[in-house]
Amino acid sequence: MQGKQVLNETLFVYNLSIETFVPENHILRNINQIVDLSFVRELTQDKYC
């Protein structure tokens, strides 16, 4: 299902943030700052119910 999810960390037993799993110097953090993939939602919205 497509949709924008809002993370409510209080739902988890172990209050872990996804930020703790991705190191600060990980290449995906750099890519995320440079590449804007926000257009993907618009292109795929009719593919989800």
Sequence and secondary structure as in RCSB ss.txt:
>XXXX:A:sequence
MQGKQVLNETLFVYNLSIETFVPENHILRNINQIVDLSFVRELTQDKYC
>XXXX:A:secstr
        GGGSSS   GGGTS TT HHHHHHHH   THHHHHHGGG  
